[in-house]
Amino acid sequence: MDQIPESKFEDKRSTIIEQLVEQNVFKIDGRQLYELSLYELMKTYTEEA
């Protein structure tokens, strides 16, 4: 099985952060968005959408 390049994860993470900021979400559980893992961001993003 091929590994997905790290940049794909970073691109997805950046996209989710941008979309959350557009929805005026800047912190989750008192933590800045850039401090969160991709999983935590995706979970919040799907709940907000």
C-alpha positions, -999 to +999 in steps of 0.1 A: +000+000+000+014+034-010+018+061+016+000+093+010+025+122+009+025+144+040+017+174+019-018+159+011-026+158+048-013+193+053-033+206+023-065+191+037-058+204+071-051+239+058-083+238+038-104+228+068-088+255+090-096+281+063-133+269+061-137+269+099-123+305+100-148+315+074-175+302+098-159+324+125-145+293+144-111+302+157-107+280+187-120+245+197-120+236+233-098+266+241-071+255+216-061+273+185-070+255+152-034+251+142-027+231+174-053+205+166-048+173+146-064+166+113-088+142+129-100+168+155-104+194+128-124+171+105-146+161+134-155+197+142-159+206+106-184+178+099-203+188+131-204+224+121-214+218+084 
